[in-house]
Amino acid sequence: MNASTKGTALITGASSGIGALYADRLARRGYDLILVARNRERLDQLARRLSDATGRTIQTFPADLNDPAGLAAVEALLRTDNSITTLVNNAGFGAATPLLQSDVAKMDAMISLNVGALTRLTYAAAPAFAGRGHGTIVNIASIVAIAPELLNGVYAGTKAFVLAFTQSLHHELADKGVRVQAVLPGATATEFWDVAGVPIAHLPSHIVMSADDMVDAALAGLEQGELVTIPALPEAADWQAFEAARQKMSPNLSHTQPAARYRVAG
């Protein structure tokens, strides 16, 4: 690890798109990297390019996070490598096909990766970060976490989990020196859309953000201390109002009696 490093950032889904851009930006900010993805050739190419450009130490760790052995290997690395100061949970895939037309096996694989792998990697990293009194966990969610009607409902459900999980992590870990952030991108120009089954050319151009702009905005949000970053949202006050409305309901979500509208007339 280089003397001037900010520690090591482990990035999942790092071989292309958003993950590769996080790798680029964090290396240029002084982080060494561990790049995790299935495609060894892409990882190696990216590692060579970033190492040459930044002088950082770049390790590659080919692994399929939907394979129990691959996931366990990355978990072990997070538990034992004390140089790791940042985890970027970016690996995942989506779908745009309506639920009734979807392959349930593919939906199950999506839940396993988007929810299961992200949860296990976070559980591997969080105790080490809390024990050292510092660390950062970035979870890539999606705007469908709060707008589930836009795409496939299972995909939206997985991203709603990521948002809720991140909010809970913040509640539990903030006083232990661990920063957490959920990033909710809108439509972003990556390979995501090919996998989801909707070519990006079919989307209205005015809603599609470049991946570079999305990642730069997300990192700016992290630096500003945001728990939830929505790169396209013009007014932060809109999110704050959304959260305030949710929290306003909290005292009335659990009572000894049903609400009056549910009481059966005698």
Phi and psi in degrees as GROMACS dihedral restraints (atoms count N, CA, C in turn):
[ dihedral_restraints ]
;  ai    aj    ak    al  type     phi  dphi    fc
    3     4     5     6     1   -64.3    20    10
    4     5     6     7     1   148.2    20    10
    6     7     8     9     1   -61.0    20    10
    7     8     9    10     1   -32.9    20    10
    9    10    11    12     1   -92.5    20    10
   10    11    12    13     1    10.5    20    10
   12    13    14    15     1   -68.9    20    10
   13    14    15    16     1   154.7    20    10
   15    16    17    18     1   -91.9    20    10
   16    17    18    19     1    12.9    20    10
   18    19    20    21     1   103.4    20    10
   19    20    21    22     1  -169.0    20    10
   21    22    23    24     1  -112.1    20    10
   22    23    24    25     1   133.9    20    10
   24    25    26    27     1  -102.9    20    10
   25    26    27    28     1   124.4    20    10
   27    28    29    30     1   -98.0    20    10
   28    29    30    31     1   123.9    20    10
   30    31    32    33     1  -121.4    20    10
   31    32    33    34     1   124.4    20    10
   33    34    35    36     1   -93.9    20    10
   34    35    36    37     1   156.3    20    10
   36    37    38    39     1    60.3    20    10
   37    38    39    40     1    40.2    20    10
   39    40    41    42     1   -90.2    20    10
   40    41    42    43     1    -3.1    20    10
   42    43    44    45     1   -78.7    20    10
   43    44    45    46     1   -16.2    20    10
   45    46    47    48     1  -159.3    20    10
   46    47    48    49     1   173.7    20    10
   48    49    50    51     1    57.1    20    10
   49    50    51    52     1  -136.5    20    10
   51    52    53    54     1   -59.5    20    10
   52    53    54    55     1   -42.6    20    10
   54    55    56    57     1   -62.2    20    10
   55    56    57    58     1   -43.0    20    10
   57    58    59    60     1   -65.4    20    10
   58    59    60    61     1   -34.6    20    10
   60    61    62    63     1   -72.0    20    10
   61    62    63    64     1   -38.3    20    10
   63    64    65    66     1   -58.1    20    10
   64    65    66    67     1   -41.9    20    10
   66    67    68    69     1   -59.6    20    10
   67    68    69    70     1   -46.9    20    10
   69    70    71    72     1   -59.8    20    10
   70    71    72    73     1   -50.1    20    10
   72    73    74    75     1   -67.0    20    10
   73    74    75    76     1   -41.1    20    10
   75    76    77    78     1   -71.8    20    10
   76    77    78    79     1   -36.8    20    10
   78    79    80    81     1   -61.1    20    10
   79    80    81    82     1   -41.3    20    10
   81    82    83    84     1   -71.0    20    10
   82    83    84    85     1   -17.7    20    10
   84    85    86    87     1   -91.0    20    10
   85    86    87    88     1     1.9    20    10
   87    88    89    90     1   103.9    20    10
   88    89    90    91     1    12.3    20    10
   90    91    92    93     1   -93.0    20    10
   91    92    93    94     1   141.0    20    10
   93    94    95    96     1   -77.6    20    10
   94    95    96    97     1   163.2    20    10
   96    97    98    99     1  -133.5    20    10
   97    98    99   100     1   146.7    20    10
   99   100   101   102     1  -120.7    20    10
  100   101   102   103     1   116.8    20    10
  102   103   104   105     1  -101.9    20    10
  103   104   105   106     1   122.0    20    10
  105   106   107   108     1  -115.9    20    10
  106   107   108   109     1   128.5    20    10
  108   109   110   111     1  -171.3    20    10
  109   110   111   112     1   173.9    20    10
  111   112   113   114     1   -79.8    20    10
  112   113   114   115     1   -32.8    20    10
  114   115   116   117     1   -87.1    20    10
  115   116   117   118     1    98.7    20    10
  117   118   119   120     1   -61.2    20    10
  118   119   120   121     1   -42.2    20    10
  120   121   122   123     1   -62.6    20    10
  121   122   123   124     1   -45.3    20    10
  123   124   125   126     1   -63.6    20    10
  124   125   126   127     1   -41.9    20    10
  126   127   128   129     1   -59.8    20    10
  127   128   129   130     1   -45.9    20    10
  129   130   131   132     1   -63.8    20    10
  130   131   132   133     1   -40.8    20    10
  132   133   134   135     1   -62.9    20    10
  133   134   135   136     1   -44.1    20    10
  135   136   137   138     1   -65.0    20    10
  136   137   138   139     1   -42.3    20    10
  138   139   140   141     1   -61.7    20    10
  139   140   141   142     1   -43.0    20    10
  141   142   143   144     1   -63.5    20    10
  142   143   144   145     1   -44.1    20    10
  144   145   146   147     1   -63.6    20    10
  145   146   147   148     1   -45.0    20    10
  147   148   149   150     1   -71.9    20    10
  148   149   150   151     1   -36.2    20    10
  150   151   152   153     1   -63.4    20    10
  151   152   153   154     1   -43.4    20    10
  153   154   155   156     1   -64.9    20    10
  154   155   156   157     1   -38.3    20    10
  156   157   158   159     1   -78.7    20    10
  157   158   159   160     1   -30.3    20    10
  159   160   161   162     1  -119.5    20    10
  160   161   162   163     1   -18.8    20    10
  162   163   164   165     1    76.5    20    10
  163   164   165   166     1     5.9    20    10
  165   166   167   168     1   -78.0    20    10
  166   167   168   169     1   161.9    20    10
  168   169   170   171     1   -84.6    20    10
  169   170   171   172     1   117.9    20    10
  171   172   173   174     1  -119.1    20    10
  172   173   174   175     1   115.5    20    10
  174   175   176   177     1  -103.8    20    10
  175   176   177   178     1   146.8    20    10
  177   178   179   180     1  -111.0    20    10
  178   179   180   181     1   145.9    20    10
  180   181   182   183     1  -140.3    20    10
  181   182   183   184     1    81.2    20    10
  183   184   185   186     1   -62.7    20    10
  184   185   186   187     1   127.2    20    10
  186   187   188   189     1  -161.7    20    10
  187   188   189   190     1   142.4    20    10
  189   190   191   192     1   -96.9    20    10
  190   191   192   193     1   111.6    20    10
  192   193   194   195     1   -74.6    20    10
  193   194   195   196     1    -7.6    20    10
  195   196   197   198     1   -93.8    20    10
  196   197   198   199     1     3.8    20    10
  198   199   200   201     1  -104.0    20    10
  199   200   201   202     1   125.8    20    10
  201   202   203   204     1   -53.9    20    10
  202   203   204   205     1   -38.6    20    10
  204   205   206   207     1   -69.2    20    10
  205   206   207   208     1   -42.0    20    10
  207   208   209   210     1   -64.0    20    10
  208   209   210   211     1   -43.7    20    10
  210   211   212   213     1   -63.6    20    10
  211   212   213   214     1   -43.9    20    10
  213   214   215   216     1   -62.0    20    10
  214   215   216   217     1   -35.8    20    10
  216   217   218   219     1   -65.5    20    10
  217   218   219   220     1   -40.7    20    10
  219   220   221   222     1   -70.5    20    10
  220   221   222   223     1   -38.7    20    10
  222   223   224   225     1   -57.1    20    10
  223   224   225   226     1   -46.1    20    10
  225   226   227   228     1   -61.7    20    10
  226   227   228   229     1   -39.0    20    10
  228   229   230   231     1   -63.1    20    10
  229   230   231   232     1   -43.8    20    10
  231   232   233   234     1   -64.4    20    10
  232   233   234   235     1   -34.0    20    10
  234   235   236   237     1   -74.7    20    10
  235   236   237   238     1   -29.9    20    10
  237   238   239   240     1  -109.5    20    10
  238   239   240   241     1   -19.8    20    10
  240   241   242   243     1   -90.0    20    10
  241   242   243   244     1   102.1    20    10
  243   244   245   246     1   -72.0    20    10
  244   245   246   247     1    -7.5    20    10
  246   247   248   249     1   -78.3    20    10
  247   248   249   250     1   -17.2    20    10
  249   250   251   252     1   -73.9    20    10
  250   251   252   253     1   119.9    20    10
  252   253   254   255     1  -114.4    20    10
  253   254   255   256     1   -12.6    20    10
  255   256   257   258     1  -141.8    20    10
  256   257   258   259     1   134.9    20    10
  258   259   260   261     1  -119.7    20    10
  259   260   261   262     1   124.3    20    10
  261   262   263   264     1  -110.3    20    10
  262   263   264   265     1   105.3    20    10
  264   265   266   267     1   -85.1    20    10
  265   266   267   268     1    89.1    20    10
  267   268   269   270     1  -108.1    20    10
  268   269   270   271     1   -24.1    20    10
  270   271   272   273     1   -60.1    20    10
  271   272   273   274     1   137.9    20    10
  273   274   275   276     1   165.2    20    10
  274   275   276   277     1   170.4    20    10
  276   277   278   279     1  -146.6    20    10
  277   278   279   280     1   165.4    20    10
  279   280   281   282     1  -128.9    20    10
  280   281   282   283     1  -177.1    20    10
  282   283   284   285     1  -152.0    20    10
  283   284   285   286     1   146.8    20    10
  285   286   287   288     1  -113.9    20    10
  286   287   288   289     1    -9.4    20    10
  288   289   290   291     1   -67.7    20    10
  289   290   291   292     1   135.2    20    10
  291   292   293   294     1   -56.0    20    10
  292   293   294   295     1   150.9    20    10
  294   295   296   297     1   -53.9    20    10
  295   296   297   298     1   -44.4    20    10
  297   298   299   300     1   -68.8    20    10
  298   299   300   301     1   -13.7    20    10
  300   301   302   303     1  -106.4    20    10
  301   302   303   304     1     6.3    20    10
  303   304   305   306     1   -92.8    20    10
  304   305   306   307     1   154.0    20    10
  306   307   308   309     1   -83.1    20    10
  307   308   309   310     1   117.1    20    10
  309   310   311   312     1   -63.4    20    10
  310   311   312   313     1   -30.3    20    10
  312   313   314   315     1   -65.7    20    10
  313   314   315   316     1   -38.9    20    10
  315   316   317   318     1   -68.3    20    10
  316   317   318   319     1   -36.8    20    10
  318   319   320   321     1   -64.2    20    10
  319   320   321   322     1   -39.7    20    10
  321   322   323   324     1   -64.7    20    10
  322   323   324   325     1   -40.9    20    10
  324   325   326   327     1   -64.5    20    10
  325   326   327   328     1   -36.0    20    10
  327   328   329   330     1   -63.6    20    10
  328   329   330   331     1   -45.2    20    10
  330   331   332   333     1   -61.4    20    10
  331   332   333   334     1   -41.6    20    10
  333   334   335   336     1   -60.0    20    10
  334   335   336   337     1   -42.7    20    10
  336   337   338   339     1   -80.9    20    10
  337   338   339   340     1   -52.6    20    10
  339   340   341   342     1   -67.5    20    10
  340   341   342   343     1   -31.9    20    10
  342   343   344   345     1  -108.6    20    10
  343   344   345   346     1   -57.0    20    10
  345   346   347   348     1   -62.9    20    10
  346   347   348   349     1   -51.8    20    10
  348   349   350   351     1   -65.1    20    10
  349   350   351   352     1   -42.8    20    10
  351   352   353   354     1   -59.9    20    10
  352   353   354   355     1   -42.3    20    10
  354   355   356   357     1   -64.2    20    10
  355   356   357   358     1   -46.7    20    10
  357   358   359   360     1   -65.7    20    10
  358   359   360   361     1   -39.8    20    10
  360   361   362   363     1   -67.6    20    10
  361   362   363   364     1   -37.4    20    10
  363   364   365   366     1   -65.1    20    10
  364   365   366   367     1   -42.8    20    10
  366   367   368   369     1   -65.0    20    10
  367   368   369   370     1   -26.9    20    10
  369   370   371   372     1   -74.1    20    10
  370   371   372   373     1   -38.1    20    10
  372   373   374   375     1   -85.3    20    10
  373   374   375   376     1   -39.2    20    10
  375   376   377   378     1   -59.1    20    10
  376   377   378   379     1   -44.8    20    10
  378   379   380   381     1   -61.3    20    10
  379   380   381   382     1   -38.4    20    10
  381   382   383   384     1   -66.0    20    10
  382   383   384   385     1   -43.2    20    10
  384   385   386   387     1   -62.7    20    10
  385   386   387   388     1   -46.4    20    10
  387   388   389   390     1   -63.1    20    10
  388   389   390   391     1   -38.9    20    10
  390   391   392   393     1   -64.4    20    10
  391   392   393   394     1   -33.7    20    10
  393   394   395   396     1   -87.4    20    10
  394   395   396   397     1   -10.7    20    10
  396   397   398   399     1    79.8    20    10
  397   398   399   400     1    14.4    20    10
  399   400   401   402     1  -162.9    20    10
  400   401   402   403     1   156.0    20    10
  402   403   404   405     1   154.1    20    10
  403   404   405   406     1   161.1    20    10
  405   406   407   408     1  -134.5    20    10
  406   407   408   409     1   133.1    20    10
  408   409   410   411     1  -122.1    20    10
  409   410   411   412     1   119.9    20    10
  411   412   413   414     1  -111.8    20    10
  412   413   414   415     1   121.9    20    10
  414   415   416   417     1  -111.8    20    10
  415   416   417   418     1   121.2    20    10
  417   418   419   420     1   -85.2    20    10
  418   419   420   421     1   111.3    20    10
  420   421   422   423     1  -103.3    20    10
  421   422   423   424     1  -132.8    20    10
  423   424   425   426     1  -172.1    20    10
  424   425   426   427     1   158.1    20    10
  426   427   428   429     1   -63.5    20    10
  427   428   429   430     1   -19.9    20    10
  429   430   431   432     1   -68.6    20    10
  430   431   432   433     1   -11.3    20    10
  432   433   434   435     1   -60.5    20    10
  433   434   435   436     1   -29.8    20    10
  435   436   437   438     1  -117.6    20    10
  436   437   438   439     1    -1.0    20    10
  438   439   440   441     1  -135.6    20    10
  439   440   441   442     1    66.5    20    10
  441   442   443   444     1   -67.3    20    10
  442   443   444   445     1   -13.9    20    10
  444   445   446   447     1   -72.1    20    10
  445   446   447   448     1   -13.9    20    10
  447   448   449   450     1   -75.0    20    10
  448   449   450   451     1   -35.4    20    10
  450   451   452   453     1  -135.4    20    10
  451   452   453   454     1  -165.2    20    10
  453   454   455   456     1   -55.5    20    10
  454   455   456   457     1   135.6    20    10
  456   457   458   459     1   -67.2    20    10
  457   458   459   460     1   -31.8    20    10
  459   460   461   462     1   -68.8    20    10
  460   461   462   463     1   -43.4    20    10
  462   463   464   465     1   -58.8    20    10
  463   464   465   466     1   -46.7    20    10
  465   466   467   468     1   -59.8    20    10
  466   467   468   469     1   -40.4    20    10
  468   469   470   471     1   -62.4    20    10
  469   470   471   472     1   -39.6    20    10
  471   472   473   474     1   -64.7    20    10
  472   473   474   475     1   -37.3    20    10
  474   475   476   477     1   -78.0    20    10
  475   476   477   478     1   -28.8    20    10
  477   478   479   480     1   -63.3    20    10
  478   479   480   481     1   -38.7    20    10
  480   481   482   483     1   -59.5    20    10
  481   482   483   484     1   -46.6    20    10
  483   484   485   486     1   -58.6    20    10
  484   485   486   487     1   -42.5    20    10
  486   487   488   489     1   -64.3    20    10
  487   488   489   490     1   -50.5    20    10
  489   490   491   492     1   -62.7    20    10
  490   491   492   493     1   -40.5    20    10
  492   493   494   495     1   -62.1    20    10
  493   494   495   496     1   -42.7    20    10
  495   496   497   498     1   -65.3    20    10
  496   497   498   499     1   -42.4    20    10
  498   499   500   501     1   -61.8    20    10
  499   500   501   502     1   -40.0    20    10
  501   502   503   504     1   -66.6    20    10
  502   503   504   505     1   -41.3    20    10
  504   505   506   507     1   -59.2    20    10
  505   506   507   508     1   -43.2    20    10
  507   508   509   510     1   -59.5    20    10
  508   509   510   511     1   -43.7    20    10
  510   511   512   513     1   -59.8    20    10
  511   512   513   514     1   -39.0    20    10
  513   514   515   516     1   -85.7    20    10
  514   515   516   517     1   -30.1    20    10
  516   517   518   519     1  -111.0    20    10
  517   518   519   520     1   -11.5    20    10
  519   520   521   522     1   -57.6    20    10
  520   521   522   523     1   -39.1    20    10
  522   523   524   525     1   -80.0    20    10
  523   524   525   526     1     0.8    20    10
  525   526   527   528     1  -105.2    20    10
  526   527   528   529     1     9.6    20    10
  528   529   530   531     1    84.2    20    10
  529   530   531   532     1     9.9    20    10
  531   532   533   534     1  -100.7    20    10
  532   533   534   535     1   122.3    20    10
  534   535   536   537     1   -88.8    20    10
  535   536   537   538     1   140.0    20    10
  537   538   539   540     1  -131.6    20    10
  538   539   540   541     1   150.8    20    10
  540   541   542   543     1  -147.1    20    10
  541   542   543   544     1   135.3    20    10
  543   544   545   546     1  -104.7    20    10
  544   545   546   547     1   129.3    20    10
  546   547   548   549     1  -107.4    20    10
  547   548   549   550     1   126.7    20    10
  549   550   551   552     1  -114.8    20    10
  550   551   552   553     1    83.4    20    10
  552   553   554   555     1   -71.0    20    10
  553   554   555   556     1   149.3    20    10
  555   556   557   558     1   -86.4    20    10
  556   557   558   559     1  -154.7    20    10
  558   559   560   561     1   -60.8    20    10
  559   560   561   562     1   123.9    20    10
  561   562   563   564     1  -127.4    20    10
  562   563   564   565     1   140.0    20    10
  564   565   566   567     1   -76.4    20    10
  565   566   567   568     1    86.3    20    10
  567   568   569   570     1  -140.2    20    10
  568   569   570   571     1  -177.7    20    10
  570   571   572   573     1   -71.5    20    10
  571   572   573   574     1    -7.8    20    10
  573   574   575   576     1   -48.4    20    10
  574   575   576   577     1   -43.1    20    10
  576   577   578   579     1   -70.3    20    10
  577   578   579   580     1   -32.2    20    10
  579   580   581   582     1   -64.7    20    10
  580   581   582   583     1   -43.2    20    10
  582   583   584   585     1   -66.2    20    10
  583   584   585   586     1   -38.5    20    10
  585   586   587   588     1   -73.0    20    10
  586   587   588   589     1   -15.0    20    10
  588   589   590   591     1    94.2    20    10
  589   590   591   592     1    12.3    20    10
  591   592   593   594     1  -128.2    20    10
  592   593   594   595     1   101.2    20    10
  594   595   596   597     1   -53.8    20    10
  595   596   597   598     1   138.0    20    10
  597   598   599   600     1   -62.4    20    10
  598   599   600   601     1   -24.0    20    10
  600   601   602   603     1   -63.7    20    10
  601   602   603   604     1   -19.5    20    10
  603   604   605   606     1   -83.7    20    10
  604   605   606   607     1    -7.3    20    10
  606   607   608   609     1   -88.9    20    10
  607   608   609   610     1   148.6    20    10
  609   610   611   612     1   -60.2    20    10
  610   611   612   613     1   127.4    20    10
  612   613   614   615     1   -61.0    20    10
  613   614   615   616     1   -26.2    20    10
  615   616   617   618     1   -75.4    20    10
  616   617   618   619     1    -7.3    20    10
  618   619   620   621     1  -105.0    20    10
  619   620   621   622     1    -3.2    20    10
  621   622   623   624     1   -98.3    20    10
  622   623   624   625     1   120.9    20    10
  624   625   626   627     1   -96.4    20    10
  625   626   627   628     1   145.4    20    10
  627   628   629   630     1   -67.8    20    10
  628   629   630   631     1   149.4    20    10
  630   631   632   633     1   -63.7    20    10
  631   632   633   634     1   -35.3    20    10
  633   634   635   636     1   -59.4    20    10
  634   635   636   637     1   -48.4    20    10
  636   637   638   639     1   -64.5    20    10
  637   638   639   640     1   -38.4    20    10
  639   640   641   642     1   -62.5    20    10
  640   641   642   643     1   -48.4    20    10
  642   643   644   645     1   -67.2    20    10
  643   644   645   646     1   -40.8    20    10
  645   646   647   648     1   -62.2    20    10
  646   647   648   649     1   -40.1    20    10
  648   649   650   651     1   -66.3    20    10
  649   650   651   652     1   -41.6    20    10
  651   652   653   654     1   -61.8    20    10
  652   653   654   655     1   -41.6    20    10
  654   655   656   657     1   -69.3    20    10
  655   656   657   658     1   -34.7    20    10
  657   658   659   660     1   -63.7    20    10
  658   659   660   661     1   -40.9    20    10
  660   661   662   663     1   -62.4    20    10
  661   662   663   664     1   -39.5    20    10
  663   664   665   666     1   -63.1    20    10
  664   665   666   667     1   -44.8    20    10
  666   667   668   669     1   -64.3    20    10
  667   668   669   670     1   -28.2    20    10
  669   670   671   672     1   -84.9    20    10
  670   671   672   673     1     0.2    20    10
  672   673   674   675     1    82.8    20    10
  673   674   675   676     1    18.7    20    10
  675   676   677   678     1   -72.1    20    10
  676   677   678   679     1   137.8    20    10
  678   679   680   681     1   -78.9    20    10
  679   680   681   682     1   -41.0    20    10
  681   682   683   684     1  -123.2    20    10
  682   683   684   685     1   124.2    20    10
  684   685   686   687     1  -117.1    20    10
  685   686   687   688     1   122.6    20    10
  687   688   689   690     1  -115.2    20    10
  688   689   690   691     1    96.4    20    10
  690   691   692   693     1   -55.8    20    10
  691   692   693   694     1   -31.8    20    10
  693   694   695   696     1   -88.7    20    10
  694   695   696   697     1   -12.1    20    10
  696   697   698   699     1   -73.6    20    10
  697   698   699   700     1   116.8    20    10
  699   700   701   702     1   -64.6    20    10
  700   701   702   703     1   -39.3    20    10
  702   703   704   705     1  -115.1    20    10
  703   704   705   706     1   115.8    20    10
  705   706   707   708     1   -59.9    20    10
  706   707   708   709     1   -27.3    20    10
  708   709   710   711     1   -61.8    20    10
  709   710   711   712     1   -27.0    20    10
  711   712   713   714     1   -67.2    20    10
  712   713   714   715     1   -42.6    20    10
  714   715   716   717     1   -66.1    20    10
  715   716   717   718     1   -41.6    20    10
  717   718   719   720     1   -60.9    20    10
  718   719   720   721     1   -38.1    20    10
  720   721   722   723     1   -68.1    20    10
  721   722   723   724     1   -39.9    20    10
  723   724   725   726     1   -58.9    20    10
  724   725   726   727     1   -47.0    20    10
  726   727   728   729     1   -66.6    20    10
  727   728   729   730     1   -39.7    20    10
  729   730   731   732     1   -62.8    20    10
  730   731   732   733     1   -39.6    20    10
  732   733   734   735     1   -64.6    20    10
  733   734   735   736     1   -40.6    20    10
  735   736   737   738     1   -63.3    20    10
  736   737   738   739     1   -46.4    20    10
  738   739   740   741     1   -69.5    20    10
  739   740   741   742     1   -28.3    20    10
  741   742   743   744     1   -62.4    20    10
  742   743   744   745     1   -32.3    20    10
  744   745   746   747     1   -73.5    20    10
  745   746   747   748     1   -21.1    20    10
  747   748   749   750     1   -51.1    20    10
  748   749   750   751     1   -46.2    20    10
  750   751   752   753     1   -65.5    20    10
  751   752   753   754     1   -16.1    20    10
  753   754   755   756     1  -110.6    20    10
  754   755   756   757     1    14.8    20    10
  756   757   758   759     1   -85.7    20    10
  757   758   759   760     1   -13.7    20    10
  759   760   761   762     1  -143.9    20    10
  760   761   762   763     1   116.0    20    10
  762   763   764   765     1  -138.0    20    10
  763   764   765   766     1   168.2    20    10
  765   766   767   768     1   -73.5    20    10
  766   767   768   769     1   -22.8    20    10
  768   769   770   771     1  -123.7    20    10
  769   770   771   772     1   148.8    20    10
  771   772   773   774     1   -62.0    20    10
  772   773   774   775     1   157.3    20    10
  774   775   776   777     1   -60.6    20    10
  775   776   777   778     1   153.4    20    10
  777   778   779   780     1   -55.1    20    10
  778   779   780   781     1   -35.2    20    10
  780   781   782   783     1   -67.2    20    10
  781   782   783   784     1   -15.5    20    10
  783   784   785   786     1  -100.1    20    10
  784   785   786   787     1    -2.7    20    10
  786   787   788   789     1   -78.6    20    10
  787   788   789   790     1   133.2    20    10
  789   790   791   792     1   -76.2    20    10
  790   791   792   793     1   130.9    20    10
  792   793   794   795     1   -65.3    20    10
  793   794   795   796     1   140.9    20    10
